[in-house]
């Protein structure tokens, strides 16, 4: 009943885009430079990101399925590995290319590989770790000897300038006194980016090099207690309920496709959900202590949350020194469901890991407040 990650691969499309060239790729809203870009980037501390957009033509260069398939092709868990060896393919994303068929099937089609078990996991940031859990459970239960799990995003498709209205000077001025509003629809285009990653899961560790033993994956939803916070394809009503796109008229439907967040609710609940609601349960269930953790990999959408998260963890007696935190948000951007894979890939292929190290991963999702924690041991 064991499963191991023996390789991780990523694919980030095109050349990295620095902060000064974002609007060259995404376009300017109403042909006017953004009033808010510099303020938001100062808070989220992202310096570079990747877009599946040709900066010259503005055309999309890759579909989400193509991004994901390329990450899978870059896996090399052992000599002689073939895509036809994959027995299970589990793919998670919040931005599939179409409503139907499922994203996993479209990735399988791009790979043109042999028949296998395929699963499509939807949601937001948790869709990637949910795909990994599906893969791990298949392998640990002996249903398949191996599995590939993926996380991927084509966020730029939601962020092109023609989808947005210009931000008023009054609203822009609010950012200085209330940085949290940068998570609203008008401003998420300065945070989200494109990318894909894949993990190969095996029932035995690699015979050469290091592997990551999956000790456990815990996912907890608090949708039974909290209302919707982050959403797309819907509008949020004054009573907190959601009206989906099928019930909207054509003009409203187009606007509803933008990714939005209830910023007030996000600011009120996200840190307490990550730490007080979820981490405390994980600590109790697994007798976890901060001294056990060699590396902490937190997925956060902006550096704005980093010290708030660190301080709240300290308040419950689970303080992990910041020098043991690992994030590549600044250079890879926020790739949603792919972010935890992209962090793990960089750490896995660095020279920083040694046998016996433990890695605690944290993945929150503000959609309706769900959180995942995963513990890995280097073997």
N, C-alpha and C positions, 0 to 999 in steps of 0.2 A: 504493500500500500504506500509506495513512494513514487515521487516524480521529481525530475531534475530539469532545469533549464541548462542546456548544453551549448546554446549559441543564441545570440541576439543580433539582429541587423536592422538598419534604418535606411530610409530613402527620403531625402529632403530635396524638393524640386528646384531646379535652376540655381542661380547664384544668390548668396545671401543679400538681403536688402537692409541697408543701414537706415537710421532714423531720418536722415535728410532726404531719402529717396522713396519713402513710403507712398507719398501722394503721386509720385511719377508712375508708380505701378497701379495703385488702386484708383487714381484719379482724384481731382479736387471737386468737392461738392459745390455746385453752381460756379465752377471755375474760380473759386476763391480759396486761398490758403487757409488752413484750419487755424482757428483761434486757440484751440485746446490741445493740439498734438503735443507741444513741448511740455505742458504741465502734466499730462497723463504719463508721458514717457519718463519724466523725472520721478514720478511715483512708482511706476512698475519696473523701472530699471532694465527694460529690454533694450539691447543695443542693436541686435540683428535678428532677422527672422526670414522665412522662406515662403514664397508664393508660387503657386502653379499658374502663373500668369506671365505672358510675354510682355515685358515692359514697353516694347515698341508698338505692338499691335493692340495690346489689351486683351488678347484672346487667351482662353484657358489652355494650358499646355498639357495637362494631365487630368483625367478623371480620378475620382477617389479610388475606384477599383484598380486603375493603372498604378497609382502611387503605392497601393497596398501590395499588388502583385510584384512590383519591383523590389520592395523590401523583402518579400518572401524569397525571391530569386537570389538575393544576396546572402542568404543563410548558407553556412558551410559547417554543419555540426560534425561531419566526419568525412574522410576521404571517400570519394565515389558517390557522395550524396546526390540523389536525383529527386526532382519534384514528384516523380511518380512513387517515391517511397512514403509520401505523406499519407497517413491513415485517417487523420482528423484535421479539419481546418475550421477554426473558430475566429470570426472577424467581428470586431466591434467598432462602431463609429456613431457620431451624432449628425453626420452630414453625408448620407448616402447619395448616390447619383440619381436615384429614382425611388419612388415609393415601393414599387414591386418590379422585379423580383428582389429578394433579400440581397444585401450587400455581399455576404459571404459567397453566394452563388455567382455573383458577377466577378468576384476576385478569382474564384475557381475557373470561370470561363476565360479570364485573361491568362491564367497559368496554363490552361489547356493540358492539365495533368490527369492522371488516372482517377477513376471513381474513388470517392472517399466520403466519410462523414463530414457534412458541412453545416455550420451553425452561423446564423446572423444575429448579433447582439446589438440592440438599439439602446438609446438613452443619451446621456451626455458624457461627462468624463468617466463615469463608471462603466461605460460599455466596453472599454478596452480591458479593464481588469476582470470584468464579467466573462469576457471571451477567454482570458487566461484561466479563470477558475473552471470553465467548461472543459478546456483542454486538459488541465491538471486532473480533474475528476475522472475523465475518460482513461487517462494513463494510470492513475493510482488504482482505479478499480479493475484494471486489466482488460478493459473493453478494447483498447487499442494499445499498441506498444509505443506509439509516438503521436504527437499532435503539434500543430503549429497554431499559435494564437497571434492575433494582430490587433493593433489600434491605429486608427488613421483619421485624418481630418482634411477636408477641403473647405476650410473656413472662409477663404477669400471669396468664394462664390456668394457669400452673404454681405461682403464688405465693399463692393464696388460703388463708386461715388453716385451712380445714377439711382441707387436705392435709397439715398439719404436726403434729408432736407438740411439746410444750413443751420448751425447752432446759433442762437441769438446771443448778443453780447451779455445780456443779463444771466443767461444760463452758463455761459463760459466763465463769468466772474464767480459763480458759485463754487467752481472747482478749487479755488484757493482756500476757501473756508471749510469746504466739505469734499475732500478727495474721494469719498466713497461713491459719489455720483458718477465717477468715471467708469463704473460697471454697467451703466445704462446703455441702451441701444446706440445712441449717438456716438458713444466713445469706445465701444468694444472693438471697433475696427483698428484701434491702435494697440490692441492686446493680442488678438487671435492670429494664428498663422497656420500654414499647411505643412503636412508631413505624415509619414507612415513608418511603422516599425513592426517587426515580427520576432517572436521567440519560439525556438524549437524546444519542445518538452519531450523528454525520454524517460523510460522506466529504469534507466541506469545512468550513472554519471559517465562523463566522457573518459575515455581511456588515456587521453592526452589533454593536458591543461586543466583549468578549473571548471567546475560546474556549480550551479546554484540549486541547492536542495530546497524545495518548497515545504517549509514546516507547516504553515497554515495560511489561509486567506479568509478574512472575516469581512462580510458586507452587511451593513445595517441600514435600513430605510426608516425614516421618521415621518413618512408621508401620512401616517395615521394620526400624527399630532400637528403637523405644520402644513400650511398652504403652499401653493406653487410659487416659486421664486424666479427661476430662469426658464424661458419657454420660447418656442418658435412655432409658426403655423397656427397661432391662436392669439386671442386678446384676453387680457385679464380684466375682470369686472370689478366694480367697486366693493362687492361683497367677498372678494377673494377667489371666486370661482373662475373657471376657464371656459371660453367659448371657442371651439375648434374651427378650423378653416372651412369645413363643410357647411357650417351654419352661417357663414358670412357672405356678403355680396362680393362681386368681383373686385371692386376697387379696394375694399377693406382687406380682402384676401391677400393681395399683393403686398400691402404694408405689413400684414401679420406674419409674413415670411421672415422678417428681420428677427435676429436673436435679441431678446430683451431680458432684463432683470428687474425685479422689484428691489430697488436699491435699499430702501429703508428696511425691508425684511432681511435682506442679505446682511447688512451691517449689524442688525440686532441678533441674528441667530447663527451665522456660519461658524464663528469661533467656538461658541458653546456647544454646537452640534459635533464639531470635529473632536473636541477635547472632553467636555463634561458629559455629553451624552454617549459618545462612542469609545473614546480611548479608555475611559474608566472601566467600561465593560470588558474591553479587550485585556486590560491589565489584570482584572479579577479572574477572567476565564483562563488565562495562560500564565498566571503568576509572573508577569513580566516586570522587569525593573530596568531603569535607564542604563545601569551599569552593564547589562547584557548586550547593549546595542553598540556595534562598532560604527555603523553608518546609518544615518537617518535621511531618507529620500522623500521629502514632502512635495507633493504637487500643489502648488498654489498659482493662481492666475496672475498675481502681481506681487512684487516685493513689498507692497503696502501691507500685506498680511504677515510677513515673515516674523517680525518682532512681536506682533500681537499674538501670534501662535506660540512663539517661544515663551513668552511671559505667562500665557495661560497654562501651558504645560508645566511650568515651574510651580504655579499655584496649586496644582494637584500632586506635586511631589514627583514629577516625571521630567525633570529638566535634563535635556541633552545639550551639551555645549555646542555652540554654533560651529566650531571647527570640525565637528563630526556630522554636520549637515552637508548634503551634496545636492546641488541644483545646477542645471545649465539653462535656466530660463533666459538669462541675459543674452546668450548666443544662439539659442535654438527657438526662442519664442514660446508662446503658450499654444501647444498643439493638442489641447484637450485630451481625448482618450488615448492619444499616442504618447503623451508627455512622460508617463512613468516608464514606458519602454525605452524612450529616447534617453532618459536619465540613466537607466540601468545599462543600456548599451555602452554609453561612454565610460561608466565606472567599470563594467565587466571587461572591457578591452583596454583598460589602463593598467598600470603596474601597481595600483594601490591596494588591490585585494590580496589576501593571503588565506590559506586554509584555516578554518575555524572562525573567520569573521562572520558577523551577523549583520543583516541589512533589514531595517524596518522601513517599509514603504507606506505612505499615507496618500490616499486619493479621495478627496471630497467631491461632491457634486451638489450644486445649489438648486438643481431642477426642482426637487421637492425635498431636499435635504437628505442625502444618503452619503455614507462614508464607507470606504474600504481601507483595511489595514492588511499588510502582508509581511510575513517574516520569512527571510531566506537565510540559509547558512552556506557559506562557501566551503566546498569540498573538493 
